[in-house]
Amino acid sequence: MSLYGVLRTGVSGMNAQGTKLSTVADNIANQNTVGYKRASTEFSTLVVNSGQRSSYTPGGVMTQIRYAITQEGQTHFTNSATDLRIQGSGFFVVQDPGGTPYLTRAGSFVPNDTGELVNAGGFKLMGYNLANGTPTPVANSLAGLEVVNIYSQGMVATPSTGGSLYANLNSNADIVDTAVAGVDTPGDNTVDSQFTNKTSLSVYDNLGNEVILDIYYTKTDANEWEVAIYDRADATNGGFPYGAPGDAALYEGTMAFDGTNGQFTGMTPAGPVTLTIPNGQAFTLDISTTTQLGSDDFSPEPEGVNGNPPSAVDRVEISEDGIVYAIFENGDRRAAYQLAVADVPSPDNLTPLTGNVFGLSNNSGEVIVGFAGQGGLGTIGSGELEMSNVDLGAELTNMIEAQRGYQANSKTFQTGAELLEVLVNLKR
């Protein structure tokens, strides 16, 4: 027996128990850290083969640190839409201030002063920009990702492109007879233009400016009505003529009705009512639901007229598949980003780094990138956080075990030291 070996083995055991106590201390300290993954110390024997069976040469103990990365923590619900949790496999992709990407389960993101979503560790959330349509992720690369910025949408105006308008035209209305000299209809755009009914519709140009369309209905024959549409901005003293006398309307056509049931039968020229909004887009107005019945209740009812004036982002919403929607002050909802979810073949072999993030290692395998809910990847919960997977009761038990183990190994060291002292004193 080697007394020096006993001393070294005792030191080895104390070091091992000290390492275990270190992991316990870290686990307890991070029991409330969002997304923290518990560390544990595993022991394995260190055998010194002396080649002799008649005596034993003590070796010691080796330690290996393992991380329970795949073990999910409990869910904590919050009132913030940017608090995120992955339910199932996968990690958020984040970036440090220097632009280096990492993986994390810590989803406590808040917007910084520029609108970038940053977690408590200072790492910025990354996703695919949807400005150019649905993205295609690179399966084994983080290429194409950018920092999610909820204010990047800025002030957004949406030009109007379509809508519908219902009205009932009185079948008993007098006919405006254009065969009579001096009788003009709105399509003629003269000061004396006569019409049966008028309504207006609010739409928006490319810059979000409101454009008021004045819409005139004029009964020109039995079961026939002229429709003329003008830009109110061109009106003279609030009415005709719009622009110069004789200028063409934005749209002019004739509606036809069935004289039996009063239902719309078609337009001349054929096709939908289409006009171009000044400094705007082509606008299609569906008036096919208009009726001609024996009532003087005109009461037009617009529906589904799109477009909106400039509006700032009010808040964000994030769906289970990771799409980040910008909700504007006017209620408009627009998909801005889709979050990436990454995974590796062996998550427990990722390298933990400061800030509750993970880096790739030789044993973890290469990164796999996709979208939430696809290819075995987990879904994303908004207003939720994954807490640490530390069990405080188990850690306190491990602490006591490490303490007793350290004491026992110190006794081994102390006994070996006493025997060595006896050996040294044999010569006296």
NORZI-V894706 format. One record per residue. RES is the residue in three letters. SS is DSSP state (h for helix, s for strand, l for the rest). Layout:
BEGIN
res={RES RES}
ss={SS SS}
END
This chain:
BEGIN
res={MET SER LEU TYR GLY VAL LEU ARG THR GLY VAL SER GLY MET ASN ALA GLN GLY THR LYS LEU SER THR VAL ALA ASP ASN ILE ALA ASN GLN ASN THR VAL GLY TYR LYS ARG ALA SER THR GLU PHE SER THR LEU VAL VAL ASN SER GLY GLN ARG SER SER TYR THR PRO GLY GLY VAL MET THR GLN ILE ARG TYR ALA ILE THR GLN GLU GLY GLN THR HIS PHE THR ASN SER ALA THR ASP LEU ARG ILE GLN GLY SER GLY PHE PHE VAL VAL GLN ASP PRO GLY GLY THR PRO TYR LEU THR ARG ALA GLY SER PHE VAL PRO ASN ASP THR GLY GLU LEU VAL ASN ALA GLY GLY PHE LYS LEU MET GLY TYR ASN LEU ALA ASN GLY THR PRO THR PRO VAL ALA ASN SER LEU ALA GLY LEU GLU VAL VAL ASN ILE TYR SER GLN GLY MET VAL ALA THR PRO SER THR GLY GLY SER LEU TYR ALA ASN LEU ASN SER ASN ALA ASP ILE VAL ASP THR ALA VAL ALA GLY VAL ASP THR PRO GLY ASP ASN THR VAL ASP SER GLN PHE THR ASN LYS THR SER LEU SER VAL TYR ASP ASN LEU GLY ASN GLU VAL ILE LEU ASP ILE TYR TYR THR LYS THR ASP ALA ASN GLU TRP GLU VAL ALA ILE TYR ASP ARG ALA ASP ALA THR ASN GLY GLY PHE PRO TYR GLY ALA PRO GLY ASP ALA ALA LEU TYR GLU GLY THR MET ALA PHE ASP GLY THR ASN GLY GLN PHE THR GLY MET THR PRO ALA GLY PRO VAL THR LEU THR ILE PRO ASN GLY GLN ALA PHE THR LEU ASP ILE SER THR THR THR GLN LEU GLY SER ASP ASP PHE SER PRO GLU PRO GLU GLY VAL ASN GLY ASN PRO PRO SER ALA VAL ASP ARG VAL GLU ILE SER GLU ASP GLY ILE VAL TYR ALA ILE PHE GLU ASN GLY ASP ARG ARG ALA ALA TYR GLN LEU ALA VAL ALA ASP VAL PRO SER PRO ASP ASN LEU THR PRO LEU THR GLY ASN VAL PHE GLY LEU SER ASN ASN SER GLY GLU VAL ILE VAL GLY PHE ALA GLY GLN GLY GLY LEU GLY THR ILE GLY SER GLY GLU LEU GLU MET SER ASN VAL ASP LEU GLY ALA GLU LEU THR ASN MET ILE GLU ALA GLN ARG GLY TYR GLN ALA ASN SER LYS THR PHE GLN THR GLY ALA GLU LEU LEU GLU VAL LEU VAL ASN LEU LYS ARG}
ss={l l h h h h h h h h h h h h h h h h h h h h h h h h h h h l l l l l l l l l s s s s s s s s l l l l l l l l l l l l l s s s s s s s s l l l l l l l s s s l l l l l s s s s s l l l s s s s s l l l l l s s s s l l l s l s s l l l l s s s l l l l l s s s s s s l l l l l l l l l l l l l l l l s s l s l l l l l l s s s l l l s s s s s l s s s l l l l l l l l l l l l l s s h h h l l l l s s l l s s s s s s s s l l l l l s s s s s s s s s s s s l l s s s s s s s s h h h s s l l s s s s l l l l l l l l s s s s s s s l l l l l s s s s s s l l l l s s s s l l l l l s s s s s l l l l s s s l l l l l l l s s s l l l l s s s s l s s s s s s l l l l s s s s s s l l l l s s s s s s s l s s s l l l h h h l s s s l l l s s s l l l l l l l l s s s l l l l l l l l s s s s l s s s l l l l l h h h h h h h h h h h h h h h h h h h h h h h h h h h h h h h h h h h h l}
END
